[in-house]
Amino acid sequence: MGEILHAIQDKYPDDFAWCYGCGRLNGDGHHFRTGWDGDKTITYFKPGEEHKAIPGFVYGGVIASLIDCHGTGSCALALHRKNGYEPNEDEEVPRFVTASLHVDYLSPTPIGTLLKAVGTVEEIHPKKWKVAVEVFADEKLCATGQVIGVVMPSTFATKK
Amino acid sequence: MGEILHAIQDKYPDDFAWCYGCGRLNGDGHHFRTGWDGDKTITYFKPGEEHKAIPGFVYGGVIASLIDCHGTGSCALALHRKNGYEPNEDEEVPRFVTASLHVDYLSPTPIGTLLKAVGTVEEIHPKKWKVAVEVFADEKLCATGQVIGVVMPSTFATKK
Protein backbone atom coordinates (compact mmCIF):
# COMPACT_ATOMS: atom_id res chain seq x y z
CA MET A 1 0.00 0.00 0.00
CA GLY A 2 1.36 3.36 -0.98
CA GLU A 3 4.10 1.97 -3.21
CA ILE A 4 4.34 1.77 -7.00
CA LEU A 5 6.70 -1.02 -8.04
CA HIS A 6 7.09 -0.17 -11.73
CA ALA A 7 6.44 3.49 -12.53
CA ILE A 8 6.38 4.82 -16.08
CA GLN A 9 8.47 7.80 -14.96
CA ASP A 10 11.32 5.44 -14.04
CA LYS A 11 11.65 4.72 -17.75
CA TYR A 12 11.50 8.24 -19.17
CA PRO A 13 14.75 9.02 -21.00
CA ASP A 14 17.11 11.19 -18.94
CA ASP A 15 16.42 14.22 -21.15
CA PHE A 16 12.74 14.01 -20.15
CA ALA A 17 13.20 13.20 -16.47
CA TRP A 18 13.51 16.74 -15.13
CA CYS A 19 9.84 17.59 -14.58
CA TYR A 20 9.13 19.44 -11.33
CA GLY A 21 6.15 17.18 -10.83
CA CYS A 22 7.41 13.76 -11.84
CA GLY A 23 11.04 13.95 -12.93
CA ARG A 24 13.30 11.56 -11.04
CA LEU A 25 16.29 13.83 -11.79
CA ASN A 26 14.71 17.05 -10.44
CA GLY A 27 16.08 17.38 -6.92
CA ASP A 28 13.47 19.99 -5.95
CA GLY A 29 10.38 18.31 -7.39
CA HIS A 30 7.52 16.10 -6.18
CA HIS A 31 8.75 12.82 -7.74
CA PHE A 32 5.27 11.57 -8.62
CA ARG A 33 5.40 7.93 -9.77
CA THR A 34 2.56 6.36 -11.74
CA GLY A 35 1.87 2.68 -12.31
CA TRP A 36 -0.86 0.19 -13.16
CA ASP A 37 -3.28 -1.38 -10.72
CA GLY A 38 -5.24 -3.71 -12.99
CA ASP A 39 -6.74 -1.43 -15.61
CA LYS A 40 -6.58 1.67 -13.39
CA THR A 41 -3.54 3.89 -12.94
CA ILE A 42 -2.31 4.93 -9.51
CA THR A 43 -0.06 7.69 -8.15
CA TYR A 44 0.58 8.11 -4.43
CA PHE A 45 1.81 11.36 -2.92
CA LYS A 46 2.21 12.69 0.58
CA PRO A 47 2.36 16.49 0.45
CA GLY A 48 4.90 18.19 2.66
CA GLU A 49 3.91 20.52 5.49
CA GLU A 50 4.87 23.45 3.21
CA HIS A 51 2.29 22.38 0.59
CA LYS A 52 -0.60 23.90 2.49
CA ALA A 53 -3.40 26.23 1.39
CA ILE A 54 -4.21 27.19 4.93
CA PRO A 55 -2.91 25.35 7.99
CA GLY A 56 -4.30 21.81 7.94
CA PHE A 57 -5.29 21.62 4.28
CA VAL A 58 -3.45 20.82 1.05
CA TYR A 59 -2.87 23.56 -1.54
CA GLY A 60 -5.01 23.18 -4.65
CA GLY A 61 -2.07 23.86 -6.94
CA VAL A 62 -0.30 20.78 -5.58
CA ILE A 63 -3.44 18.69 -6.18
CA ALA A 64 -3.59 20.11 -9.72
CA SER A 65 0.07 19.17 -10.19
CA LEU A 66 -0.59 15.63 -8.96
CA ILE A 67 -3.50 15.31 -11.41
CA ASP A 68 -1.42 16.78 -14.24
CA CYS A 69 1.51 14.36 -13.98
CA HIS A 70 -0.74 11.46 -13.05
CA GLY A 71 -2.62 12.23 -16.27
CA THR A 72 0.35 12.36 -18.62
CA GLY A 73 1.90 9.33 -16.91
CA SER A 74 -1.37 7.41 -17.31
CA CYS A 75 -1.51 8.30 -21.02
CA ALA A 76 2.04 7.01 -21.44
CA LEU A 77 1.24 3.78 -19.57
CA ALA A 78 -1.81 3.19 -21.72
CA LEU A 79 -0.14 3.83 -25.07
CA HIS A 80 2.81 1.69 -23.96
CA ARG A 81 0.42 -1.16 -23.09
CA LYS A 82 -1.38 -0.71 -26.42
CA ASN A 83 2.05 -1.10 -28.06
CA GLY A 84 2.51 -4.36 -26.18
CA TYR A 85 4.69 -3.28 -23.29
CA GLU A 86 4.56 -2.94 -19.51
CA PRO A 87 6.70 -0.47 -17.54
CA ASN A 88 8.83 -3.22 -16.02
CA GLU A 89 10.25 -4.00 -19.47
CA ASP A 90 13.37 -2.39 -20.84
CA GLU A 91 11.64 -0.65 -23.73
CA GLU A 92 11.51 3.05 -24.59
CA VAL A 93 8.26 4.59 -23.37
CA PRO A 94 6.10 7.26 -25.01
CA ARG A 95 6.01 10.74 -23.48
CA PHE A 96 2.94 12.97 -23.36
CA VAL A 97 2.31 16.65 -22.75
CA THR A 98 -0.82 18.16 -21.22
CA ALA A 99 -3.26 19.83 -23.58
CA SER A 100 -5.80 20.63 -20.89
CA LEU A 101 -6.31 20.10 -17.18
CA HIS A 102 -9.50 20.35 -15.18
CA VAL A 103 -9.91 19.99 -11.42
CA ASP A 104 -13.05 20.04 -9.27
CA TYR A 105 -12.24 20.49 -5.59
CA LEU A 106 -14.93 18.57 -3.73
CA SER A 107 -13.82 18.93 -0.13
CA PRO A 108 -10.85 20.26 1.83
CA THR A 109 -7.93 17.82 1.59
CA PRO A 110 -6.30 17.18 4.97
CA ILE A 111 -2.52 17.60 5.10
CA GLY A 112 -0.38 14.84 6.61
CA THR A 113 -2.34 12.14 4.77
CA LEU A 114 -1.19 9.95 1.88
CA LEU A 115 -3.03 10.99 -1.27
CA LYS A 116 -3.96 8.47 -3.94
CA ALA A 117 -4.78 9.50 -7.52
CA VAL A 118 -6.70 6.88 -9.48
CA GLY A 119 -6.95 7.19 -13.26
CA THR A 120 -9.21 5.76 -15.95
CA VAL A 121 -7.63 6.16 -19.38
CA GLU A 122 -9.43 6.36 -22.70
CA GLU A 123 -8.01 6.71 -26.21
CA ILE A 124 -9.77 9.44 -28.15
CA HIS A 125 -7.21 9.53 -31.00
CA PRO A 126 -3.96 7.56 -31.50
CA LYS A 127 -2.02 10.63 -30.31
CA LYS A 128 -4.62 12.09 -27.90
CA TRP A 129 -5.79 10.38 -24.73
CA LYS A 130 -8.14 11.34 -21.91
CA VAL A 131 -7.73 10.47 -18.23
CA ALA A 132 -10.46 10.78 -15.62
CA VAL A 133 -8.83 11.18 -12.21
CA GLU A 134 -10.09 10.78 -8.64
CA VAL A 135 -7.96 11.94 -5.71
CA PHE A 136 -8.51 10.29 -2.34
CA ALA A 137 -7.13 11.21 1.09
CA ASP A 138 -7.35 7.89 2.90
CA GLU A 139 -10.73 6.70 1.63
CA LYS A 140 -12.27 10.14 1.17
CA LEU A 141 -12.74 11.48 -2.36
CA CYS A 142 -11.41 15.05 -2.20
CA ALA A 143 -11.05 16.06 -5.85
CA THR A 144 -11.83 14.85 -9.33
CA GLY A 145 -10.11 15.89 -12.52
CA GLN A 146 -9.60 15.34 -16.20
CA VAL A 147 -6.43 15.51 -18.26
CA ILE A 148 -6.19 15.55 -22.04
CA GLY A 149 -2.70 14.39 -23.01
CA VAL A 150 -1.11 14.46 -26.44
CA VAL A 151 2.00 12.64 -27.60
CA MET A 152 4.92 15.01 -27.12
CA PRO A 153 5.70 16.80 -30.38
CA SER A 154 9.17 16.16 -31.75
CA THR A 155 9.85 19.92 -31.50
CA PHE A 156 10.24 19.39 -27.74
CA ALA A 157 13.20 17.07 -28.24
CA THR A 158 16.50 18.53 -27.15
CA LYS A 159 19.89 17.62 -28.56
CA LYS A 160 20.96 14.13 -27.71
CA MET B 1 6.48 46.68 -15.25
CA GLY B 2 6.47 43.40 -13.40
CA GLU B 3 5.57 44.91 -10.04
CA ILE B 4 2.29 44.89 -8.15
CA LEU B 5 2.15 47.81 -5.75
CA HIS B 6 -0.90 46.79 -3.70
CA ALA B 7 -1.58 43.06 -3.70
CA ILE B 8 -4.63 41.52 -2.10
CA GLN B 9 -2.43 38.81 -0.56
CA ASP B 10 -0.57 41.49 1.43
CA LYS B 11 -3.81 42.01 3.35
CA TYR B 12 -4.82 38.41 4.05
CA PRO B 13 -4.93 37.86 7.83
CA ASP B 14 -1.85 36.03 9.13
CA ASP B 15 -3.83 32.82 9.67
CA PHE B 16 -4.59 32.75 5.93
CA ALA B 17 -1.19 33.81 4.65
CA TRP B 18 0.49 30.38 4.52
CA CYS B 19 -0.57 29.25 1.06
CA TYR B 20 2.18 27.50 -0.91
CA GLY B 21 1.09 29.51 -3.94
CA CYS B 22 0.45 32.98 -2.57
CA GLY B 23 1.09 33.05 1.17
CA ARG B 24 3.54 35.76 2.20
CA LEU B 25 4.42 33.74 5.34
CA ASN B 26 5.21 30.46 3.51
CA GLY B 27 8.99 30.47 3.17
CA ASP B 28 8.96 27.69 0.56
CA GLY B 29 6.15 28.98 -1.65
CA HIS B 30 5.75 30.98 -4.86
CA HIS B 31 4.58 34.26 -3.26
CA PHE B 32 2.16 35.13 -6.05
CA ARG B 33 0.84 38.71 -5.61
CA THR B 34 -2.31 39.89 -7.36
CA GLY B 35 -3.47 43.45 -7.92
CA TRP B 36 -5.67 45.62 -10.12
CA ASP B 37 -4.71 47.12 -13.48
CA GLY B 38 -7.83 49.11 -14.31
CA ASP B 39 -10.63 46.56 -14.37
CA LYS B 40 -8.28 43.62 -15.03
CA THR B 41 -6.33 41.72 -12.39
CA ILE B 42 -2.62 40.98 -12.77
CA THR B 43 -0.14 38.53 -11.22
CA TYR B 44 3.50 38.38 -12.30
CA PHE B 45 5.68 35.35 -11.70
CA LYS B 46 9.12 34.28 -12.84
CA PRO B 47 9.42 30.50 -12.43
CA GLY B 48 12.68 29.20 -11.05
CA GLU B 49 14.97 26.92 -13.05
CA GLU B 50 13.63 23.97 -11.01
CA HIS B 51 10.07 24.66 -12.20
CA LYS B 52 10.60 22.98 -15.54
CA ALA B 53 8.60 20.34 -17.41
CA ILE B 54 11.50 19.50 -19.67
CA PRO B 55 14.62 21.63 -20.00
CA GLY B 56 13.64 25.01 -21.41
CA PHE B 57 9.92 24.92 -20.66
CA VAL B 58 7.78 25.70 -17.61
CA TYR B 59 5.98 22.88 -15.78
CA GLY B 60 2.23 22.87 -16.32
CA GLY B 61 1.55 22.34 -12.62
CA VAL B 62 3.25 25.65 -11.84
CA ILE B 63 1.14 27.40 -14.49
CA ALA B 64 -1.95 25.76 -12.95
CA SER B 65 -0.83 27.02 -9.53
CA LEU B 66 -0.37 30.54 -10.88
CA ILE B 67 -3.86 30.45 -12.39
CA ASP B 68 -5.33 29.01 -9.18
CA CYS B 69 -4.04 31.72 -6.83
CA HIS B 70 -4.48 34.45 -9.42
CA GLY B 71 -8.09 33.31 -9.61
CA THR B 72 -8.85 33.32 -5.89
CA GLY B 73 -6.93 36.58 -5.46
CA SER B 74 -8.92 38.15 -8.29
CA CYS B 75 -12.20 37.05 -6.71
CA ALA B 76 -11.12 38.63 -3.42
CA LEU B 77 -10.11 41.87 -5.17
CA ALA B 78 -13.45 42.05 -6.97
CA LEU B 79 -15.64 41.39 -3.93
CA HIS B 80 -13.53 43.84 -1.91
CA ARG B 81 -14.08 46.51 -4.60
CA LYS B 82 -17.80 45.70 -4.67
CA ASN B 83 -17.79 46.31 -0.91
CA GLY B 84 -16.20 49.71 -1.55
CA TYR B 85 -12.56 49.01 -0.82
CA GLU B 86 -9.21 48.87 -2.62
CA PRO B 87 -6.28 46.73 -1.44
CA ASN B 88 -4.24 49.75 -0.38
CA GLU B 89 -6.78 50.46 2.37
CA ASP B 90 -6.47 49.07 5.87
CA GLU B 91 -9.63 47.02 5.72
CA GLU B 92 -10.12 43.27 6.20
CA VAL B 93 -10.33 41.52 2.84
CA PRO B 94 -12.50 38.58 1.80
CA ARG B 95 -10.84 35.19 1.23
CA PHE B 96 -11.89 32.70 -1.43
CA VAL B 97 -11.27 29.00 -2.04
CA THR B 98 -11.16 27.31 -5.43
CA ALA B 99 -14.21 25.30 -6.44
CA SER B 100 -12.85 24.42 -9.88
CA LEU B 101 -9.82 25.11 -12.02
CA HIS B 102 -9.42 24.67 -15.76
CA VAL B 103 -6.27 25.22 -17.83
CA ASP B 104 -5.75 24.99 -21.60
CA TYR B 105 -2.05 24.83 -22.48
CA LEU B 106 -1.77 26.59 -25.83
CA SER B 107 1.95 26.54 -26.44
CA PRO B 108 5.15 25.61 -24.59
CA THR B 109 5.99 28.29 -22.02
CA PRO B 110 9.66 29.27 -22.10
CA ILE B 111 11.50 29.22 -18.78
CA GLY B 112 13.55 32.25 -17.72
CA THR B 113 10.79 34.63 -18.79
CA LEU B 114 8.50 36.75 -16.60
CA LEU B 115 4.97 35.36 -16.77
CA LYS B 116 1.95 37.64 -16.54
CA ALA B 117 -1.50 36.33 -15.61
CA VAL B 118 -4.35 38.65 -16.59
CA GLY B 119 -7.81 38.10 -15.12
CA THR B 120 -11.34 39.17 -15.99
CA VAL B 121 -13.67 38.72 -13.03
CA GLU B 122 -17.41 38.15 -13.15
CA GLU B 123 -19.87 37.72 -10.27
CA ILE B 124 -22.13 34.73 -10.81
CA HIS B 125 -23.52 34.71 -7.24
CA PRO B 126 -22.71 36.96 -4.23
CA LYS B 127 -20.51 34.16 -2.86
CA LYS B 128 -19.37 32.61 -6.17
CA TRP B 129 -17.21 34.38 -8.74
CA LYS B 130 -15.66 33.38 -12.04
CA VAL B 131 -12.28 34.49 -13.37
CA ALA B 132 -11.13 34.07 -16.97
CA VAL B 133 -7.32 34.02 -17.02
CA GLU B 134 -4.74 34.51 -19.76
CA VAL B 135 -1.07 33.72 -19.11
CA PHE B 136 1.53 35.50 -21.22
CA ALA B 137 5.30 34.91 -21.49
CA ASP B 138 6.52 38.29 -22.69
CA GLU B 139 3.76 39.10 -25.18
CA LYS B 140 2.98 35.50 -26.17
CA LEU B 141 -0.24 33.93 -24.91
CA CYS B 142 0.82 30.50 -23.60
CA ALA B 143 -2.18 29.33 -21.57
CA THR B 144 -5.75 30.26 -20.77
CA GLY B 145 -7.74 29.20 -17.76
CA GLN B 146 -10.84 29.58 -15.67
CA VAL B 147 -11.27 29.60 -11.91
CA ILE B 148 -14.53 29.36 -10.01
CA GLY B 149 -13.96 30.79 -6.54
CA VAL B 150 -16.30 30.67 -3.57
CA VAL B 151 -16.13 32.69 -0.38
CA MET B 152 -14.18 30.63 2.14
CA PRO B 153 -16.59 28.73 4.41
CA SER B 154 -16.32 29.61 8.08
CA THR B 155 -15.44 25.96 8.80
CA PHE B 156 -11.97 26.73 7.44
CA ALA B 157 -11.33 29.27 10.16
CA THR B 158 -8.72 28.20 12.67
CA LYS B 159 -8.55 29.36 16.25
CA LYS B 160 -7.58 32.99 16.58
Interface residues (C-beta under 8 A of the other chain):
Chain A: D15 F16 W18 C19 Y20 G21 G23 N26 G27 D28 G29 E50 H51 K52 A53 I54 P55 G56 F57 Y59 G60 G61 V62 A64 S65 D68 C69 V97 T98 A99 S100 L101 H102 V103 D104 Y105 P108 F156 T158
Chain B: D15 F16 W18 C19 Y20 G21 N26 G27 D28 G29 E50 H51 K52 A53 I54 P55 G56 F57 Y59 G60 G61 V62 A64 S65 D68 C69 V97 T98 A99 S100 L101 H102 V103 D104 Y105 P108 F156 T158
